[in-house]
Amino acid sequence: MRAEQIKIEIDRLELSEKLLLVEDLWDSIAASNSELTMSEWQKQELNRRYKEYQQGKLELQDWKSVHEELRGKYK
């Protein structure tokens, strides 16, 4: 089935069915996550940030705080 045909079929679904489909898609992506590779620069950046965290040079924030700050900034 082509992408355009899939979109047409999705448009015919009820909202609850669309939400279940999205959930299934995310589960499918998560299951294949081990197949995704990071580039070398991404690995280096993560390692750099982790070292900064270990040295106490990096302040962590929980997602809720970040989300609230962004919503306030771009409201």
Predicted model as a PDB file, atoms N, CA, C, CB and O in Angstrom, pLDDT in the B-factor column:
MODEL        1                                                                  
ATOM      1  N   MET A   1       0.851  -1.181   0.000  1.00 76.00           N  
ATOM      2  CA  MET A   1       0.000   0.000   0.000  1.00 76.00           C  
ATOM      3  C   MET A   1       0.896   1.243   0.000  1.00 76.00           C  
ATOM      4  CB  MET A   1      -0.968  -0.001   1.233  1.00 76.00           C  
ATOM      5  O   MET A   1       1.859   1.321   0.763  1.00 76.00           O  
ATOM      6  N   ARG A   2       0.581   2.183  -0.836  1.00 92.00           N  
ATOM      7  CA  ARG A   2       1.366   3.420  -0.942  1.00 92.00           C  
ATOM      8  C   ARG A   2       1.011   4.379   0.197  1.00 92.00           C  
ATOM      9  CB  ARG A   2       1.123   4.103  -2.312  1.00 92.00           C  
ATOM     10  O   ARG A   2      -0.051   4.275   0.811  1.00 92.00           O  
ATOM     11  N   ALA A   3       1.920   5.309   0.461  1.00 91.00           N  
ATOM     12  CA  ALA A   3       1.739   6.257   1.561  1.00 91.00           C  
ATOM     13  C   ALA A   3       0.439   7.053   1.414  1.00 91.00           C  
ATOM     14  CB  ALA A   3       2.931   7.213   1.631  1.00 91.00           C  
ATOM     15  O   ALA A   3      -0.272   7.265   2.396  1.00 91.00           O  
ATOM     16  N   GLU A   4       0.135   7.482   0.220  1.00 92.00           N  
ATOM     17  CA  GLU A   4      -1.089   8.263   0.011  1.00 92.00           C  
ATOM     18  C   GLU A   4      -2.339   7.437   0.332  1.00 92.00           C  
ATOM     19  CB  GLU A   4      -1.155   8.774  -1.439  1.00 92.00           C  
ATOM     20  O   GLU A   4      -3.296   7.962   0.901  1.00 92.00           O  
ATOM     21  N   GLN A   5      -2.336   6.170  -0.023  1.00 94.00           N  
ATOM     22  CA  GLN A   5      -3.466   5.289   0.286  1.00 94.00           C  
ATOM     23  C   GLN A   5      -3.588   5.093   1.795  1.00 94.00           C  
ATOM     24  CB  GLN A   5      -3.303   3.922  -0.422  1.00 94.00           C  
ATOM     25  O   GLN A   5      -4.692   5.049   2.336  1.00 94.00           O  
ATOM     26  N   ILE A   6      -2.453   4.978   2.464  1.00 93.00           N  
ATOM     27  CA  ILE A   6      -2.472   4.819   3.924  1.00 93.00           C  
ATOM     28  C   ILE A   6      -3.078   6.061   4.575  1.00 93.00           C  
ATOM     29  CB  ILE A   6      -1.038   4.566   4.471  1.00 93.00           C  
ATOM     30  O   ILE A   6      -3.875   5.950   5.506  1.00 93.00           O  
ATOM     31  N   LYS A   7      -2.700   7.243   4.086  1.00 94.00           N  
ATOM     32  CA  LYS A   7      -3.242   8.487   4.632  1.00 94.00           C  
ATOM     33  C   LYS A   7      -4.755   8.550   4.460  1.00 94.00           C  
ATOM     34  CB  LYS A   7      -2.588   9.696   3.958  1.00 94.00           C  
ATOM     35  O   LYS A   7      -5.467   8.984   5.366  1.00 94.00           O  
ATOM     36  N   ILE A   8      -5.240   8.125   3.321  1.00 94.00           N  
ATOM     37  CA  ILE A   8      -6.685   8.123   3.061  1.00 94.00           C  
ATOM     38  C   ILE A   8      -7.388   7.201   4.049  1.00 94.00           C  
ATOM     39  CB  ILE A   8      -6.985   7.682   1.604  1.00 94.00           C  
ATOM     40  O   ILE A   8      -8.428   7.556   4.605  1.00 94.00           O  
ATOM     41  N   GLU A   9      -6.824   6.024   4.264  1.00 95.00           N  
ATOM     42  CA  GLU A   9      -7.413   5.072   5.214  1.00 95.00           C  
ATOM     43  C   GLU A   9      -7.382   5.633   6.639  1.00 95.00           C  
ATOM     44  CB  GLU A   9      -6.665   3.722   5.160  1.00 95.00           C  
ATOM     45  O   GLU A   9      -8.342   5.456   7.389  1.00 95.00           O  
ATOM     46  N   ILE A  10      -6.307   6.299   7.013  1.00 95.00           N  
ATOM     47  CA  ILE A  10      -6.198   6.893   8.351  1.00 95.00           C  
ATOM     48  C   ILE A  10      -7.272   7.959   8.536  1.00 95.00           C  
ATOM     49  CB  ILE A  10      -4.789   7.503   8.573  1.00 95.00           C  
ATOM     50  O   ILE A  10      -7.878   8.049   9.604  1.00 95.00           O  
ATOM     51  N   ASP A  11      -7.509   8.759   7.512  1.00 95.00           N  
ATOM     52  CA  ASP A  11      -8.532   9.801   7.602  1.00 95.00           C  
ATOM     53  C   ASP A  11      -9.921   9.230   7.869  1.00 95.00           C  
ATOM     54  CB  ASP A  11      -8.554  10.617   6.324  1.00 95.00           C  
ATOM     55  O   ASP A  11     -10.780   9.919   8.418  1.00 95.00           O  
ATOM     56  N   ARG A  12     -10.141   7.998   7.491  1.00 96.00           N  
ATOM     57  CA  ARG A  12     -11.453   7.358   7.687  1.00 96.00           C  
ATOM     58  C   ARG A  12     -11.642   6.830   9.113  1.00 96.00           C  
ATOM     59  CB  ARG A  12     -11.625   6.211   6.694  1.00 96.00           C  
ATOM     60  O   ARG A  12     -12.755   6.485   9.507  1.00 96.00           O  
ATOM     61  N   LEU A  13     -10.569   6.771   9.870  1.00 96.00           N  
ATOM     62  CA  LEU A  13     -10.641   6.211  11.229  1.00 96.00           C  
ATOM     63  C   LEU A  13     -11.254   7.193  12.215  1.00 96.00           C  
ATOM     64  CB  LEU A  13      -9.251   5.806  11.708  1.00 96.00           C  
ATOM     65  O   LEU A  13     -11.178   8.408  12.035  1.00 96.00           O  
ATOM     66  N   GLU A  14     -11.857   6.650  13.250  1.00 96.00           N  
ATOM     67  CA  GLU A  14     -12.337   7.464  14.369  1.00 96.00           C  
ATOM     68  C   GLU A  14     -11.125   7.940  15.158  1.00 96.00           C  
ATOM     69  CB  GLU A  14     -13.330   6.657  15.287  1.00 96.00           C  
ATOM     70  O   GLU A  14     -10.045   7.359  15.048  1.00 96.00           O  
ATOM     71  N   LEU A  15     -11.294   8.983  15.944  1.00 95.00           N  
ATOM     72  CA  LEU A  15     -10.192   9.518  16.731  1.00 95.00           C  
ATOM     73  C   LEU A  15      -9.579   8.450  17.642  1.00 95.00           C  
ATOM     74  CB  LEU A  15     -10.672  10.703  17.564  1.00 95.00           C  
ATOM     75  O   LEU A  15      -8.357   8.337  17.732  1.00 95.00           O  
ATOM     76  N   SER A  16     -10.415   7.681  18.304  1.00 95.00           N  
ATOM     77  CA  SER A  16      -9.902   6.647  19.216  1.00 95.00           C  
ATOM     78  C   SER A  16      -9.063   5.611  18.458  1.00 95.00           C  
ATOM     79  CB  SER A  16     -11.073   5.948  19.948  1.00 95.00           C  
ATOM     80  O   SER A  16      -8.065   5.111  18.978  1.00 95.00           O  
ATOM     81  N   GLU A  17      -9.472   5.300  17.239  1.00 95.00           N  
ATOM     82  CA  GLU A  17      -8.717   4.350  16.418  1.00 95.00           C  
ATOM     83  C   GLU A  17      -7.377   4.951  15.978  1.00 95.00           C  
ATOM     84  CB  GLU A  17      -9.544   3.933  15.184  1.00 95.00           C  
ATOM     85  O   GLU A  17      -6.361   4.258  15.925  1.00 95.00           O  
ATOM     86  N   LYS A  18      -7.393   6.245  15.667  1.00 95.00           N  
ATOM     87  CA  LYS A  18      -6.151   6.923  15.296  1.00 95.00           C  
ATOM     88  C   LYS A  18      -5.169   6.927  16.468  1.00 95.00           C  
ATOM     89  CB  LYS A  18      -6.441   8.367  14.836  1.00 95.00           C  
ATOM     90  O   LYS A  18      -3.973   6.707  16.281  1.00 95.00           O  
ATOM     91  N   LEU A  19      -5.672   7.174  17.659  1.00 95.00           N  
ATOM     92  CA  LEU A  19      -4.800   7.175  18.842  1.00 95.00           C  
ATOM     93  C   LEU A  19      -4.192   5.795  19.087  1.00 95.00           C  
ATOM     94  CB  LEU A  19      -5.584   7.628  20.082  1.00 95.00           C  
ATOM     95  O   LEU A  19      -3.017   5.682  19.436  1.00 95.00           O  
ATOM     96  N   LEU A  20      -4.988   4.757  18.906  1.00 95.00           N  
ATOM     97  CA  LEU A  20      -4.459   3.391  19.052  1.00 95.00           C  
ATOM     98  C   LEU A  20      -3.408   3.099  17.984  1.00 95.00           C  
ATOM     99  CB  LEU A  20      -5.601   2.355  18.967  1.00 95.00           C  
ATOM    100  O   LEU A  20      -2.406   2.436  18.253  1.00 95.00           O  
ATOM    101  N   LEU A  21      -3.641   3.589  16.791  1.00 96.00           N  
ATOM    102  CA  LEU A  21      -2.672   3.404  15.711  1.00 96.00           C  
ATOM    103  C   LEU A  21      -1.353   4.100  16.035  1.00 96.00           C  
ATOM    104  CB  LEU A  21      -3.239   3.936  14.387  1.00 96.00           C  
ATOM    105  O   LEU A  21      -0.278   3.538  15.827  1.00 96.00           O  
ATOM    106  N   VAL A  22      -1.443   5.319  16.542  1.00 96.00           N  
ATOM    107  CA  VAL A  22      -0.232   6.054  16.927  1.00 96.00           C  
ATOM    108  C   VAL A  22       0.527   5.284  18.004  1.00 96.00           C  
ATOM    109  CB  VAL A  22      -0.589   7.478  17.433  1.00 96.00           C  
ATOM    110  O   VAL A  22       1.750   5.157  17.940  1.00 96.00           O  
ATOM    111  N   GLU A  23      -0.194   4.778  18.981  1.00 95.00           N  
ATOM    112  CA  GLU A  23       0.438   3.989  20.042  1.00 95.00           C  
ATOM    113  C   GLU A  23       1.148   2.767  19.459  1.00 95.00           C  
ATOM    114  CB  GLU A  23      -0.610   3.548  21.084  1.00 95.00           C  
ATOM    115  O   GLU A  23       2.280   2.462  19.835  1.00 95.00           O  
ATOM    116  N   ASP A  24       0.491   2.082  18.558  1.00 94.00           N  
ATOM    117  CA  ASP A  24       1.096   0.910  17.918  1.00 94.00           C  
ATOM    118  C   ASP A  24       2.334   1.288  17.106  1.00 94.00           C  
ATOM    119  CB  ASP A  24       0.074   0.216  17.014  1.00 94.00           C  
ATOM    120  O   ASP A  24       3.323   0.556  17.092  1.00 94.00           O  
ATOM    121  N   LEU A  25       2.271   2.430  16.433  1.00 93.00           N  
ATOM    122  CA  LEU A  25       3.432   2.890  15.664  1.00 93.00           C  
ATOM    123  C   LEU A  25       4.621   3.179  16.573  1.00 93.00           C  
ATOM    124  CB  LEU A  25       3.074   4.142  14.858  1.00 93.00           C  
ATOM    125  O   LEU A  25       5.745   2.773  16.276  1.00 93.00           O  
ATOM    126  N   TRP A  26       4.375   3.883  17.685  1.00 90.00           N  
ATOM    127  CA  TRP A  26       5.463   4.178  18.623  1.00 90.00           C  
ATOM    128  C   TRP A  26       6.031   2.894  19.211  1.00 90.00           C  
ATOM    129  CB  TRP A  26       4.970   5.101  19.750  1.00 90.00           C  
ATOM    130  O   TRP A  26       7.246   2.770  19.366  1.00 90.00           O  
ATOM    131  N   ASP A  27       5.172   1.946  19.535  1.00 90.00           N  
ATOM    132  CA  ASP A  27       5.657   0.658  20.051  1.00 90.00           C  
ATOM    133  C   ASP A  27       6.526  -0.043  19.024  1.00 90.00           C  
ATOM    134  CB  ASP A  27       4.481  -0.245  20.444  1.00 90.00           C  
ATOM    135  O   ASP A  27       7.546  -0.640  19.370  1.00 90.00           O  
ATOM    136  N   SER A  28       6.131   0.026  17.777  1.00 89.00           N  
ATOM    137  CA  SER A  28       6.909  -0.587  16.702  1.00 89.00           C  
ATOM    138  C   SER A  28       8.265   0.093  16.554  1.00 89.00           C  
ATOM    139  CB  SER A  28       6.139  -0.520  15.377  1.00 89.00           C  
ATOM    140  O   SER A  28       9.285  -0.573  16.377  1.00 89.00           O  
ATOM    141  N   ILE A  29       8.272   1.413  16.628  1.00 85.00           N  
ATOM    142  CA  ILE A  29       9.534   2.157  16.537  1.00 85.00           C  
ATOM    143  C   ILE A  29      10.435   1.818  17.718  1.00 85.00           C  
ATOM    144  CB  ILE A  29       9.270   3.679  16.488  1.00 85.00           C  
ATOM    145  O   ILE A  29      11.634   1.600  17.543  1.00 85.00           O  
ATOM    146  N   ALA A  30       9.866   1.771  18.914  1.00 83.00           N  
ATOM    147  CA  ALA A  30      10.654   1.452  20.111  1.00 83.00           C  
ATOM    148  C   ALA A  30      11.236   0.047  20.026  1.00 83.00           C  
ATOM    149  CB  ALA A  30       9.791   1.586  21.373  1.00 83.00           C  
ATOM    150  O   ALA A  30      12.367  -0.183  20.454  1.00 83.00           O  
ATOM    151  N   ALA A  31      10.480  -0.881  19.484  1.00 84.00           N  
ATOM    152  CA  ALA A  31      10.949  -2.262  19.375  1.00 84.00           C  
ATOM    153  C   ALA A  31      12.131  -2.369  18.415  1.00 84.00           C  
ATOM    154  CB  ALA A  31       9.811  -3.177  18.910  1.00 84.00           C  
ATOM    155  O   ALA A  31      13.002  -3.222  18.590  1.00 84.00           O  
ATOM    156  N   SER A  32      12.160  -1.513  17.412  1.00 81.00           N  
ATOM    157  CA  SER A  32      13.262  -1.565  16.451  1.00 81.00           C  
ATOM    158  C   SER A  32      14.359  -0.559  16.778  1.00 81.00           C  
ATOM    159  CB  SER A  32      12.741  -1.315  15.048  1.00 81.00           C  
ATOM    160  O   SER A  32      15.268  -0.349  15.975  1.00 81.00           O  
ATOM    161  N   ASN A  33      14.278   0.066  17.952  1.00 71.00           N  
ATOM    162  CA  ASN A  33      15.236   1.092  18.363  1.00 71.00           C  
ATOM    163  C   ASN A  33      16.673   0.589  18.332  1.00 71.00           C  
ATOM    164  CB  ASN A  33      14.902   1.586  19.753  1.00 71.00           C  
ATOM    165  O   ASN A  33      17.591   1.357  18.046  1.00 71.00           O  
ATOM    166  N   SER A  34      16.875  -0.686  18.622  1.00 69.00           N  
ATOM    167  CA  SER A  34      18.235  -1.218  18.645  1.00 69.00           C  
ATOM    168  C   SER A  34      18.863  -1.187  17.254  1.00 69.00           C  
ATOM    169  CB  SER A  34      18.236  -2.648  19.190  1.00 69.00           C  
ATOM    170  O   SER A  34      20.084  -1.272  17.125  1.00 69.00           O  
ATOM    171  N   GLU A  35      18.053  -1.067  16.232  1.00 72.00           N  
ATOM    172  CA  GLU A  35      18.556  -1.023  14.863  1.00 72.00           C  
ATOM    173  C   GLU A  35      19.047   0.363  14.473  1.00 72.00           C  
ATOM    174  CB  GLU A  35      17.481  -1.469  13.903  1.00 72.00           C  
ATOM    175  O   GLU A  35      19.773   0.511  13.490  1.00 72.00           O  
ATOM    176  N   LEU A  36      18.652   1.389  15.246  1.00 74.00           N  
ATOM    177  CA  LEU A  36      19.064   2.746  14.927  1.00 74.00           C  
ATOM    178  C   LEU A  36      20.503   2.965  15.381  1.00 74.00           C  
ATOM    179  CB  LEU A  36      18.121   3.775  15.587  1.00 74.00           C  
ATOM    180  O   LEU A  36      20.880   2.589  16.491  1.00 74.00           O  
ATOM    181  N   THR A  37      21.275   3.559  14.535  1.00 83.00           N  
ATOM    182  CA  THR A  37      22.661   3.821  14.886  1.00 83.00           C  
ATOM    183  C   THR A  37      22.878   5.314  15.057  1.00 83.00           C  
ATOM    184  CB  THR A  37      23.611   3.258  13.820  1.00 83.00           C  
ATOM    185  O   THR A  37      22.212   6.135  14.426  1.00 83.00           O  
ATOM    186  N   MET A  38      23.815   5.642  15.917  1.00 86.00           N  
ATOM    187  CA  MET A  38      24.186   7.032  16.114  1.00 86.00           C  
ATOM    188  C   MET A  38      25.462   7.299  15.344  1.00 86.00           C  
ATOM    189  CB  MET A  38      24.361   7.364  17.616  1.00 86.00           C  
ATOM    190  O   MET A  38      26.329   6.436  15.211  1.00 86.00           O  
ATOM    191  N   SER A  39      25.551   8.505  14.849  1.00 92.00           N  
ATOM    192  CA  SER A  39      26.781   8.887  14.170  1.00 92.00           C  
ATOM    193  C   SER A  39      27.878   9.085  15.226  1.00 92.00           C  
ATOM    194  CB  SER A  39      26.573  10.189  13.316  1.00 92.00           C  
ATOM    195  O   SER A  39      27.594   9.180  16.420  1.00 92.00           O  
ATOM    196  N   GLU A  40      29.103   9.144  14.776  1.00 95.00           N  
ATOM    197  CA  GLU A  40      30.224   9.303  15.699  1.00 95.00           C  
ATOM    198  C   GLU A  40      30.143  10.623  16.455  1.00 95.00           C  
ATOM    199  CB  GLU A  40      31.543   9.217  14.944  1.00 95.00           C  
ATOM    200  O   GLU A  40      30.460  10.669  17.644  1.00 95.00           O  
ATOM    201  N   TRP A  41      29.725  11.692  15.789  1.00 96.00           N  
ATOM    202  CA  TRP A  41      29.650  12.980  16.473  1.00 96.00           C  
ATOM    203  C   TRP A  41      28.576  12.968  17.557  1.00 96.00           C  
ATOM    204  CB  TRP A  41      29.371  14.098  15.469  1.00 96.00           C  
ATOM    205  O   TRP A  41      28.728  13.633  18.582  1.00 96.00           O  
ATOM    206  N   GLN A  42      27.479  12.213  17.342  1.00 95.00           N  
ATOM    207  CA  GLN A  42      26.439  12.108  18.357  1.00 95.00           C  
ATOM    208  C   GLN A  42      26.967  11.369  19.587  1.00 95.00           C  
ATOM    209  CB  GLN A  42      25.202  11.390  17.790  1.00 95.00           C  
ATOM    210  O   GLN A  42      26.707  11.776  20.720  1.00 95.00           O  
ATOM    211  N   LYS A  43      27.700  10.294  19.362  1.00 94.00           N  
ATOM    212  CA  LYS A  43      28.291   9.555  20.472  1.00 94.00           C  
ATOM    213  C   LYS A  43      29.264  10.429  21.249  1.00 94.00           C  
ATOM    214  CB  LYS A  43      29.001   8.301  19.963  1.00 94.00           C  
ATOM    215  O   LYS A  43      29.267  10.418  22.480  1.00 94.00           O  
ATOM    216  N   GLN A  44      30.089  11.186  20.532  1.00 97.00           N  
ATOM    217  CA  GLN A  44      31.053  12.068  21.183  1.00 97.00           C  
ATOM    218  C   GLN A  44      30.351  13.135  22.012  1.00 97.00           C  
ATOM    219  CB  GLN A  44      31.958  12.724  20.144  1.00 97.00           C  
ATOM    220  O   GLN A  44      30.776  13.446  23.125  1.00 97.00           O  
ATOM    221  N   GLU A  45      29.278  13.691  21.466  1.00 96.00           N  
ATOM    222  CA  GLU A  45      28.528  14.719  22.192  1.00 96.00           C  
ATOM    223  C   GLU A  45      27.892  14.148  23.458  1.00 96.00           C  
ATOM    224  CB  GLU A  45      27.446  15.328  21.289  1.00 96.00           C  
ATOM    225  O   GLU A  45      27.929  14.785  24.511  1.00 96.00           O  
ATOM    226  N   LEU A  46      27.312  12.962  23.364  1.00 94.00           N  
ATOM    227  CA  LEU A  46      26.731  12.332  24.549  1.00 94.00           C  
ATOM    228  C   LEU A  46      27.801  12.037  25.596  1.00 94.00           C  
ATOM    229  CB  LEU A  46      26.003  11.039  24.164  1.00 94.00           C  
ATOM    230  O   LEU A  46      27.582  12.242  26.790  1.00 94.00           O  
ATOM    231  N   ASN A  47      28.943  11.561  25.151  1.00 96.00           N  
ATOM    232  CA  ASN A  47      30.047  11.295  26.079  1.00 96.00           C  
ATOM    233  C   ASN A  47      30.525  12.579  26.745  1.00 96.00           C  
ATOM    234  CB  ASN A  47      31.213  10.620  25.345  1.00 96.00           C  
ATOM    235  O   ASN A  47      30.803  12.588  27.944  1.00 96.00           O  
ATOM    236  N   ARG A  48      30.624  13.660  25.981  1.00 96.00           N  
ATOM    237  CA  ARG A  48      31.044  14.950  26.528  1.00 96.00           C  
ATOM    238  C   ARG A  48      30.066  15.430  27.598  1.00 96.00           C  
ATOM    239  CB  ARG A  48      31.161  15.998  25.407  1.00 96.00           C  
ATOM    240  O   ARG A  48      30.469  15.869  28.675  1.00 96.00           O  
ATOM    241  N   ARG A  49      28.793  15.340  27.288  1.00 94.00           N  
ATOM    242  CA  ARG A  49      27.777  15.784  28.249  1.00 94.00           C  
ATOM    243  C   ARG A  49      27.770  14.914  29.500  1.00 94.00           C  
ATOM    244  CB  ARG A  49      26.393  15.771  27.601  1.00 94.00           C  
ATOM    245  O   ARG A  49      27.592  15.416  30.610  1.00 94.00           O  
ATOM    246  N   TYR A  50      27.962  13.615  29.321  1.00 94.00           N  
ATOM    247  CA  TYR A  50      27.977  12.718  30.469  1.00 94.00           C  
ATOM    248  C   TYR A  50      29.167  13.022  31.378  1.00 94.00           C  
ATOM    249  CB  TYR A  50      28.022  11.256  30.004  1.00 94.00           C  
ATOM    250  O   TYR A  50      29.035  12.981  32.602  1.00 94.00           O  
ATOM    251  N   LYS A  51      30.316  13.324  30.797  1.00 95.00           N  
ATOM    252  CA  LYS A  51      31.492  13.684  31.600  1.00 95.00           C  
ATOM    253  C   LYS A  51      31.239  14.973  32.372  1.00 95.00           C  
ATOM    254  CB  LYS A  51      32.737  13.839  30.703  1.00 95.00           C  
ATOM    255  O   LYS A  51      31.602  15.080  33.543  1.00 95.00           O  
ATOM    256  N   GLU A  52      30.615  15.952  31.718  1.00 95.00           N  
ATOM    257  CA  GLU A  52      30.261  17.196  32.396  1.00 95.00           C  
ATOM    258  C   GLU A  52      29.310  16.928  33.553  1.00 95.00           C  
ATOM    259  CB  GLU A  52      29.630  18.183  31.410  1.00 95.00           C  
ATOM    260  O   GLU A  52      29.441  17.522  34.623  1.00 95.00           O  
ATOM    261  N   TYR A  53      28.368  16.047  33.338  1.00 93.00           N  
ATOM    262  CA  TYR A  53      27.425  15.672  34.397  1.00 93.00           C  
ATOM    263  C   TYR A  53      28.171  15.034  35.563  1.00 93.00           C  
ATOM    264  CB  TYR A  53      26.347  14.704  33.853  1.00 93.00           C  
ATOM    265  O   TYR A  53      27.937  15.392  36.717  1.00 93.00           O  
ATOM    266  N   GLN A  54      29.065  14.094  35.275  1.00 94.00           N  
ATOM    267  CA  GLN A  54      29.826  13.422  36.332  1.00 94.00           C  
ATOM    268  C   GLN A  54      30.688  14.405  37.118  1.00 94.00           C  
ATOM    269  CB  GLN A  54      30.705  12.327  35.734  1.00 94.00           C  
ATOM    270  O   GLN A  54      30.897  14.218  38.316  1.00 94.00           O  
ATOM    271  N   GLN A  55      31.188  15.442  36.463  1.00 95.00           N  
ATOM    272  CA  GLN A  55      32.047  16.436  37.112  1.00 95.00           C  
ATOM    273  C   GLN A  55      31.238  17.523  37.817  1.00 95.00           C  
ATOM    274  CB  GLN A  55      32.976  17.071  36.086  1.00 95.00           C  
ATOM    275  O   GLN A  55      31.811  18.432  38.418  1.00 95.00           O  
ATOM    276  N   GLY A  56      29.923  17.434  37.747  1.00 93.00           N  
ATOM    277  CA  GLY A  56      29.063  18.422  38.400  1.00 93.00           C  
ATOM    278  C   GLY A  56      28.966  19.733  37.645  1.00 93.00           C  
ATOM    279  O   GLY A  56      28.535  20.738  38.209  1.00 93.00           O  
ATOM    280  N   LYS A  57      29.354  19.741  36.400  1.00 93.00           N  
ATOM    281  CA  LYS A  57      29.334  20.963  35.595  1.00 93.00           C  
ATOM    282  C   LYS A  57      28.036  21.142  34.818  1.00 93.00           C  
ATOM    283  CB  LYS A  57      30.492  20.959  34.635  1.00 93.00           C  
ATOM    284  O   LYS A  57      27.826  22.173  34.179  1.00 93.00           O  
ATOM    285  N   LEU A  58      27.186  20.158  34.874  1.00 89.00           N  
ATOM    286  CA  LEU A  58      25.959  20.178  34.086  1.00 89.00           C  
ATOM    287  C   LEU A  58      24.763  20.075  35.019  1.00 89.00           C  
ATOM    288  CB  LEU A  58      25.946  19.030  33.046  1.00 89.00           C  
ATOM    289  O   LEU A  58      24.685  19.169  35.850  1.00 89.00           O  
ATOM    290  N   GLU A  59      23.843  21.002  34.874  1.00 86.00           N  
ATOM    291  CA  GLU A  59      22.629  20.989  35.692  1.00 86.00           C  
ATOM    292  C   GLU A  59      21.522  20.282  34.928  1.00 86.00           C  
ATOM    293  CB  GLU A  59      22.195  22.431  36.078  1.00 86.00           C  
ATOM    294  O   GLU A  59      21.216  20.645  33.792  1.00 86.00           O  
ATOM    295  N   LEU A  60      20.926  19.284  35.541  1.00 89.00           N  
ATOM    296  CA  LEU A  60      19.851  18.533  34.891  1.00 89.00           C  
ATOM    297  C   LEU A  60      18.498  19.118  35.262  1.00 89.00           C  
ATOM    298  CB  LEU A  60      19.913  17.046  35.281  1.00 89.00           C  
ATOM    299  O   LEU A  60      18.312  19.656  36.353  1.00 89.00           O  
ATOM    300  N   GLN A  61      17.565  19.004  34.336  1.00 90.00           N  
ATOM    301  CA  GLN A  61      16.196  19.445  34.568  1.00 90.00           C  
ATOM    302  C   GLN A  61      15.256  18.332  34.159  1.00 90.00           C  
ATOM    303  CB  GLN A  61      15.882  20.750  33.792  1.00 90.00           C  
ATOM    304  O   GLN A  61      15.506  17.617  33.189  1.00 90.00           O  
ATOM    305  N   ASP A  62      14.172  18.189  34.903  1.00 93.00           N  
ATOM    306  CA  ASP A  62      13.191  17.178  34.522  1.00 93.00           C  
ATOM    307  C   ASP A  62      12.351  17.720  33.368  1.00 93.00           C  
ATOM    308  CB  ASP A  62      12.289  16.784  35.734  1.00 93.00           C  
ATOM    309  O   ASP A  62      12.258  18.929  33.156  1.00 93.00           O  
ATOM    310  N   TRP A  63      11.744  16.794  32.633  1.00 92.00           N  
ATOM    311  CA  TRP A  63      10.991  17.166  31.442  1.00 92.00           C  
ATOM    312  C   TRP A  63       9.854  18.118  31.757  1.00 92.00           C  
ATOM    313  CB  TRP A  63      10.449  15.935  30.767  1.00 92.00           C  
ATOM    314  O   TRP A  63       9.576  19.025  30.973  1.00 92.00           O  
ATOM    315  N   LYS A  64       9.197  17.932  32.881  1.00 93.00           N  
ATOM    316  CA  LYS A  64       8.063  18.794  33.226  1.00 93.00           C  
ATOM    317  C   LYS A  64       8.512  20.255  33.329  1.00 93.00           C  
ATOM    318  CB  LYS A  64       7.417  18.335  34.557  1.00 93.00           C  
ATOM    319  O   LYS A  64       7.829  21.149  32.830  1.00 93.00           O  
ATOM    320  N   SER A  65       9.642  20.496  33.966  1.00 92.00           N  
ATOM    321  CA  SER A  65      10.156  21.865  34.102  1.00 92.00           C  
ATOM    322  C   SER A  65      10.524  22.456  32.749  1.00 92.00           C  
ATOM    323  CB  SER A  65      11.376  21.889  35.027  1.00 92.00           C  
ATOM    324  O   SER A  65      10.208  23.610  32.460  1.00 92.00           O  
ATOM    325  N   VAL A  66      11.188  21.664  31.926  1.00 91.00           N  
ATOM    326  CA  VAL A  66      11.573  22.128  30.593  1.00 91.00           C  
ATOM    327  C   VAL A  66      10.322  22.451  29.774  1.00 91.00           C  
ATOM    328  CB  VAL A  66      12.439  21.061  29.869  1.00 91.00           C  
ATOM    329  O   VAL A  66      10.261  23.478  29.098  1.00 91.00           O  
ATOM    330  N   HIS A  67       9.344  21.578  29.840  1.00 91.00           N  
ATOM    331  CA  HIS A  67       8.103  21.773  29.089  1.00 91.00           C  
ATOM    332  C   HIS A  67       7.401  23.056  29.529  1.00 91.00           C  
ATOM    333  CB  HIS A  67       7.166  20.565  29.271  1.00 91.00           C  
ATOM    334  O   HIS A  67       6.961  23.842  28.690  1.00 91.00           O  
ATOM    335  N   GLU A  68       7.295  23.269  30.833  1.00 92.00           N  
ATOM    336  CA  GLU A  68       6.633  24.475  31.345  1.00 92.00           C  
ATOM    337  C   GLU A  68       7.385  25.734  30.925  1.00 92.00           C  
ATOM    338  CB  GLU A  68       6.521  24.417  32.876  1.00 92.00           C  
ATOM    339  O   GLU A  68       6.776  26.740  30.563  1.00 92.00           O  
ATOM    340  N   GLU A  69       8.714  25.669  30.977  1.00 91.00           N  
ATOM    341  CA  GLU A  69       9.521  26.840  30.581  1.00 91.00           C  
ATOM    342  C   GLU A  69       9.318  27.169  29.098  1.00 91.00           C  
ATOM    343  CB  GLU A  69      11.026  26.584  30.865  1.00 91.00           C  
ATOM    344  O   GLU A  69       9.168  28.334  28.731  1.00 91.00           O  
ATOM    345  N   LEU A  70       9.314  26.141  28.254  1.00 91.00           N  
ATOM    346  CA  LEU A  70       9.123  26.374  26.818  1.00 91.00           C  
ATOM    347  C   LEU A  70       7.719  26.879  26.511  1.00 91.00           C  
ATOM    348  CB  LEU A  70       9.393  25.093  26.034  1.00 91.00           C  
ATOM    349  O   LEU A  70       7.538  27.762  25.673  1.00 91.00           O  
ATOM    350  N   ARG A  71       6.730  26.314  27.195  1.00 91.00           N  
ATOM    351  CA  ARG A  71       5.351  26.788  26.960  1.00 91.00           C  
ATOM    352  C   ARG A  71       5.208  28.245  27.356  1.00 91.00           C  
ATOM    353  CB  ARG A  71       4.335  25.931  27.743  1.00 91.00           C  
ATOM    354  O   ARG A  71       4.534  29.012  26.668  1.00 91.00           O  
ATOM    355  N   GLY A  72       5.846  28.641  28.477  1.00 90.00           N  
ATOM    356  CA  GLY A  72       5.797  30.037  28.889  1.00 90.00           C  
ATOM    357  C   GLY A  72       6.535  30.953  27.940  1.00 90.00           C  
ATOM    358  O   GLY A  72       6.119  32.089  27.712  1.00 90.00           O  
ATOM    359  N   LYS A  73       7.620  30.467  27.393  1.00 87.00           N  
ATOM    360  CA  LYS A  73       8.448  31.271  26.488  1.00 87.00           C  
ATOM    361  C   LYS A  73       7.781  31.496  25.137  1.00 87.00           C  
ATOM    362  CB  LYS A  73       9.793  30.602  26.283  1.00 87.00           C  
ATOM    363  O   LYS A  73       7.909  32.576  24.561  1.00 87.00           O  
ATOM    364  N   TYR A  74       7.077  30.504  24.628  1.00 87.00           N  
ATOM    365  CA  TYR A  74       6.505  30.590  23.286  1.00 87.00           C  
ATOM    366  C   TYR A  74       4.982  30.702  23.276  1.00 87.00           C  
ATOM    367  CB  TYR A  74       6.916  29.391  22.488  1.00 87.00           C  
ATOM    368  O   TYR A  74       4.347  30.426  22.259  1.00 87.00           O  
ATOM    369  N   LYS A  75       4.412  31.095  24.373  1.00 77.00           N  
ATOM    370  CA  LYS A  75       2.962  31.216  24.482  1.00 77.00           C  
ATOM    371  C   LYS A  75       2.435  32.381  23.697  1.00 77.00           C  
ATOM    372  CB  LYS A  75       2.552  31.352  25.914  1.00 77.00           C  
ATOM    373  O   LYS A  75       1.228  32.622  23.685  1.00 77.00           O  
TER     374      LYS A  75                                                      
ENDMDL                                                                          
END                                                                             
